[in-house]
């Protein structure tokens, strides 16, 4: 068995003695047992070692979603390496930054892109390039040894790095968040406990693997519980509905649930075999939460996490799942609302800086010690950059990002407060509120609105609706209508893009 400090030990422990148990099933009916999953992971580890990987070296991967990519992740960890998954949408010019900054010893890429990326890898000092395709072919697979009878996993301490992921970089260049074995182990254990996962569960896995949600939540929790997953290459609402008859859990982003609600095949009967629907990676609209409950008779469980901390809070498995909140702190995780300037805790119900302390919190930013120091309080709390409030029952609500806070005429304006009111206007599907330069107020409040199908609304109509609901300084000076809001791959609204688009759109009234 693997070293007990090892992430791989915890991902394997629930399936020890159950090698023939199902780990994953593809849509074409192909099945992978736990024995096959981990024996091939060991072959990956050995192939990486033969390619020169030593403990603490980085393996970067920009590959399509496949079981083989999970085995690469596990193999990297078993070999003592640091796994760096990269978004499949990144262009070569974007990849240049990550390869230069991370300095991986090994880079694994799609064979279809290898001609360009092998040149880039050489230019950025990568030692070895392997290829891996979506259908599990490539030079990495060719390099796997026939057997691993002599393989011995590399011992790792709980504070050694297992992975790092780059932040989205919406306020500057992306930063590599360093995640330890203990960060990932503790979080998987907490989530298994809170969400009541066991080896009878079947997860519909439709998330990408280059993000914490698909890799460190969905995959790690499945393996830690010894449960199984139905492995989908991408989201398909009708396929997901058809799979519910033999699954128990779906993890998704809000867009998943919006798309599922558009299907005439979604109803209480189709979701009856499912015990849990989880949403994260972006805020879930209260309207979506309400509509899902009306259509299916079940309540979506929303949780809150981020690249640097994995998961922090969750609505309860048993108990009220409150729309508009992200639930309560996970076991062992401390969450406080503090004064942004001095870190002093604020009273229940006040709005302030969301700060986190616990075994889930990352080790720091790769090669950025000063930036790391700036983001931690002296007592060890990590400053998330989110603004929130905690109610009397310890449910956390995220009001917005600190960078999204609008200061208009000296008053603090929290976009989420206005978005909730806007979204409640009949005919408004969703909204995003941003601050733009204003000659009188410093920043002016501006709203970008998506109307519901068939809605007959104009700017004056919405402004009149808001007059009785919020103070004048909070009301949008301009309202712009769009067909859809810009989002990243996980469904989060990109307000930096909206601010850039509308930076010159202000009025002085």
N, C-alpha and C positions, 0 to 999 in steps of 0.2 A: 504493500500500500504506500501511497505517497506520503512525504513528510507532512506532519500535522499542521505546520505553519503555512502550508502551500494552498493557494487558491484551488488548484486542481484537486487536492485532497477533499475539499468541501464540495466541489462540484461532482465528485465521483462517489462520495461516501454513501449516499442514499441508494445507489444502485449496486453496491458490492454484493456479490452472491446472486445477482439478478442479471447476469450478462445477456441472457436471451430476452429480457424485457424490452419492449418497444421504447425507443428514444424519440425517433422522428419518422414521419410518413410523408412522402411527397404526393403531389396531386395525381401523378401517374400511377400511384399504388406502390412505388418502391419504398421499402421499409429499412430502417437502420436501427439495429439493436444497441443497447448500451455497451455491450462488449465490442461491437464493431466501431462505435463512435470513439471509444477511448483507445482501442488498439491502433486505429489509424492516426489518432492524435499523437500517440507515442512514435509512430513512424515519421510523422511530420517533425517531431522534436529531434529525432535522430538525423533526419535529412538537413535540418537547420544547423545542427551541430557539425555535421560533415562539411557544410558550407562555410564554417568558421565562426558560427554564433557562440559567444561566451556569455556567462551570467552578466546581466546588466546591459547587454547590447539590445538595440531596437530593431524590430521587424515592422516595417510599414507596409500596409496592404491597401491597394485601391482595386477591389475586385467586386464582381457582381455577387449577389446573395446566393449562397449554396451551402449545403452541408459541409462540403470540403473547406469552405471559408471558416466555418466554426471549428473544424478540426485543426486548421492552421492556427487559429486563436489559442486553442487548448494546447497545441504543440509548442507554440512560442512560450507559453507560461511554464509548461513542463521542462523546457530547456533552460529556464531561468531568464528568458528574454523579456523585453517590454513590448507589448503589442500596441501598434498605432493604426487603427482603422481610419481610412480617409474616404470622404464623400465621393461617390462614383461620378458626381456631376462636375467635380473640379477639373478645370482645364490644365494643360501643361504649364501655363504661366503661373497658375495658382499653386500647382504641385511643386514648382521650383522653390517657393518659399518654404513649404513644409519639409521638403527633403533637405534643404540647406539648413534649416533651423533644427530639425530633429536629429540629423546626422545618422540615419538608420544604416546598419551594416547590410541589411537585406531589404529589398523592395520587391513586393509581389504585385503584378499588374495583370490586366486583361490581355490575352494574346492579340486581340484586335488592335490594341494601342501600343504594342510592345516596340514597334519600329521607332516611334517618336520617343517613348518613355525610356527606352534603354539608353538613348543618346543623352536625355536629360539626367538620368541616374549617373551616368559617367561624369557629366559636367558638375554634378553636385556632390561627388565623392562617395556614392553608394558602392559598397564592395561587391554585391552580388544581386542579380535580377533573376527572379523566377516568374513564370506566367501561370495563371489559373483562370479558367473560363467558367461561365455560369453552369455549364454541363459537366463540370468536374474534370476537365482535361487541361493539359499544360505541362510545362517543364517541371513544375513542382511535383506533380503527380508522378512523372517519370523518374524523379529523383528519390521517391520513397523506397526504403529498403524492403526486401521481401518479408522480413520478420524483425522483431525487436526483443528477442529473448535476453539480450545482454543490456537492454536499455535501463538506465537508472536516472530517475528524475533528479534535477538539480535542486538541492536544498535551498529554501528561501526563508527569510525571516518575515515576520508580519509587517514590518515597515519597509521591506524591499518593494521596489516598483514592479507592478504587474502589467500596467498599461498607462498610456496617456492619450488624451483626446484634446484636440484643439477647440477652443471656444469659438463662437460664431464670428467674433471680430467686428461687431457692428459699431464699436466706438474706437477703432484703431486696429492695429495688426493683431491677428489671432494669437492667443497664448496657449501653450501646452499645459494642460492640467495633469499633474502627476498623481496617479492613483496607485495605492499600495495593495498588497495582498489582503491586508486587514480591512481596508476601505471596502473592497468588493465582497469579501466574505461576510463581514458584519451586516452589510446592507441586504445581501441575499437571504441571510438567516432571518433578519427582521421582517422582510416582506413575506417570506414563507409563513412565518408565525401570524402576521397581521391579516394576511389574505387567505389563511387556512389551506394552503397548498399541501397536497400529499401525492403519493404515487398513483392515485386513481385519476388524477386530473389530466385533461387533454386540452392544451392551449392551441388556439388558432393563431399562428405566428405569421402576421402579414406586415411586420415592421422591417425597415432596413436594418442592416447589421453594422453600419458605420456610426451609429448613434447610441448613447447609453440606454435608451428605451428598448431598442431591439436586442442589443447585445448583453448589457449588464443588468437589465431588469428581466425582460422576457426569457432570454436564453439561460442566464445564470439561475433564475428562480426555478425554471423547469428542471434543470440538471440537479440543483440542490435538493429538490423535492423528490427526485427520481420519477417524475411524471413524464408525459410525452407531449409532443407537439405535432400539429399538422402544419407542414412547412410550405408556405405560399411565397412565390418569387416576388409578388407585389399585391397591392390591395385590389380586390375585385368584390364589390358589394354583393352581387348575386351569388358568387361562389361562396362567400362567407356565410350567407344565409343558408345555403344548401348544406354547409358543413356543421351547422349548429346542432343537428340531430345526433351527432356523435362526438361533440366536444363539450367542455364545461366552462372554459374561460376565454374571453377575448380581451387583449390589450390593444388599445388604439389611441390615435390622436383625435381631437374633436372633429376633424374633417371626416374621419371614418363614420362617426355616428350621424353626421349631417347627411352623408351619402346613403347610408343604410336606411335612414328615415324616408328617403325619396322612393324607396322600393315598395311596391304594392304587396310584396311577399313577406314583409316584416309585420309580425303580429305577435300576440301573447303565445299562441300555439307554437310558432317557429322558434321562439327563444326558451320554451319550457325546459329543455334539457340543460340549459346553461345556468350555472350558478353565479357567475360574476362577469360584469363588464367594467373594465378599468379604462380611464382616460387620463392622459397627461401630455407633456411636452409643449402644450400651449393652453391658454385659458379656455374652459368649456363655457359657452354661453348658457346663462340660466334658462333661456328659452329652449335650447336644445335638451337640457336636463329635464325640463318639464314635459316637452313633447315626447321624449323617449319613454318617460314614465306613463304617459297617457296611452301610447301606442302598444307598449310591451308589458306594462304592469310591473316593470323592474326599475330600479334606480341605478344609474351609472355611479361608480365610485371614482371620484376625482382625487388625484394626489399631486404632490409638489416636489420637484427635484430640479437639479441643475448639473451641468457637467462637473463642476468642482466638488459636489457633495453627494452625487447619486440621489437617492430619495431621502426626503426630510420629514414629510408629513403625509398622512393619508386619512381620508374619511373612513369611518369605521366599517368593518365587515358586518358587524351586528350593531344596530343603532342607526340614528338618523344620518343620512348622507345629504348634507346641506348644500343646495345649489348656491354657487357663488363663493364657496369656501373650498379650501384644499385640505381640510381636516385637521387632525391633531398630530403632535410630534410622534414619530416612530419610537419604539422602545430603545432606550440608550441615547436618543438624540435630544439635545436641548435647543429650544427655539425661544428667542426673546425678541421683543420689540423695544428698540433703544433709540435714544437721541442720536441722530446721525453725526453730530459734532463731537460729542464726548463719550458715547457708548453707554451712558447711564440708562438703566431699564426704565421704561415708561409704564404708566398705570394701564390696567386692562381697559381696552376700548380706545386707547389713543393710537394715532397713526405715527409710525416711525420706521426706522431701519430694521429690516428683518435680518437677524444674525443667528448663526448656527454653530453649535459645538458638539462634537461626538466622534465616534470611530469611523463614521462615513466621510468625514471631511478630508479633503485631499492634502497631500504633502506640500504643495506649493506649485508655482509656475516654473516650467522648464527654463533653466538658465536666466531666470529673472528674480533674483533674491530681493532686490529692492521693491519690486512690484508686489511680491509675496508678502513682505513685511507690511506694506501699506494696507493690505486687505485683511489683516488680522488685528484684533484688539490685543492688548497686553494679557488679558485673561484667557486668550485662546479662542475667542469667538470669531468666526469668519463673517466678514461683512458681505452679504450676498449681492448688494446693489438693488435689491427689491425693497419696495415700501409696502408695509402691510399693517394689519391690526389684528389683535387677538380678542375674541369675545369672552364672556364670563365662563363659557363652557370649554375654553381652550381650542376653539375652532379658529384656524388662521385664514384670513382673507388677504389676498394680494391686491393692493391698490394700484401698483404700477412699478416701473423701474425708476430708480433715482435719476437716471439720465433722461427719463421721460417726464419728470416733474416739471410743471410749467409755473414760472414765477411771473405773474402778470400784475403790474402796478404795485408790486411789493407783496402781493397775496400769493400763497401757495395754492395751486390748482392741481388736483389729482385726477388724471385722465379717466381712470376707471370709474370714478364716481359719476362723471358725466356720461360715459359710455353706457353704463347701466340704465340711466334715465333715457338716453337716446334710443337704446335697443328696445325699450318698453313702449315707444311711440308706435301706434298702429301704422303698419306699412313700412317700418324700418326693419330690415333683416339683420344688419350688424353695422357697427361703426368703429371708427378709430379717431381718437382726439389727440392732437399734437399742438406743440407750441411753435410759433413762427416769429421771426423778428418783427417788432412793431415799434414805430417811432415814438409813441407816447408811453406805452406800457412796458417796454422792454421786450416782452413776449406777448403775442396775441393768441387767444384760444381759437383753434380752427378744427372743424370736424370733417371727416371724410366718411360718407355714408353709402351703404349698399341697400337699395330698396328691395322689398319683397316683390315677388312676381305679381304684376298687375297693379301695384300700388300707385296711387295718384297723389304724390306729395311734392311740394316745392320748398325752397329754402325758407320763405316767409312762414309757411305753415308749420314747419318744425320749430322755428324760432318762437313763434307765438305759443306753441305747446310748452316750451321750456320756461316761459316767463313766470309761471306760477309755481315752478318746481325747484329752481336754483337761483342763487344770487346772481346779480348782473355781471359781476366780474368773472364768473365761471362760464357764462354763456358764450358759445362760439361766435366769433365775429364774422366768420365765413363758414358756409357749409358747401362742400363739393360732393357731387354724386358720381360714383364709379360703378362699374359692373362687378368688380371684385377687388379685394384688398391684396396687396403684395405679401407673399408669405415665403418662409423658408421651407425646406423639405419636410419639416416636422409640423408645419401648419401654424407656426408662430408669425404674427403680423410684424412686418419689417417697418417699424416706424421711422427708422433712419432714412429709408427710401422716400417715405411720405414727406418727411421734413425737407428733404432735398428737393422734391418735386414742387412743394408749395412754399418754399422759403421767401418768395417774392409776392405771395398772395395774401396781402393784408389790407385792412381798411383802417381808417382813423376814427371810425364812429363807434 
